[in-house]
Amino acid sequence: MTCEQARMEMLGETEGEEFAAHIASCEECRNEVSRICGLWQSLDLLPVEEPSSKLRDRFYEMLGAYRQGLASNPTRASRADSGASPESQSMSKSRRRSKVTNRCISI
């Protein structure tokens, strides 16, 4: 495994035991993994921010304005339907973070 392939593995884009062997033999990649793990651990120490009590109201105001804009421009509506949903993007980030955290624990 090359260092470039190991970087892709760190991003969670590939799978395999070859990654662990590369990290064991490559000081540069091992240091990068250590740095990334330290960053994730530091982020876990940050307090969880509570949303404003007005968040829901502002969200529904923006959603209404967005829907009005789509209704007035059918071309935009068809493009908006083809994109990835925020939920799927959020899940992707969540899965990636979980993978990175699991790697930090196992290294």
MOQUI-V421347 format. One line per field, one symbol per residue. ss: DSSP state (2 for helix, 1 for strand, 0 for the rest). burial: # if it has 9 or more other C-alpha atoms within 8 Angstrom, else .. A space follows every 50 residues. Layout:
# MOQUI-V421347
ss=???
burial=???
This chain:
# MOQUI-V421347
ss=00222222220000000222222220222222222222222222200000 00002222222222222222220222222222000222222222222222 2222220
burial=.....#####.#......#..##.....##..##..#..#.......... ...................#......#...........#......#..## #..#...
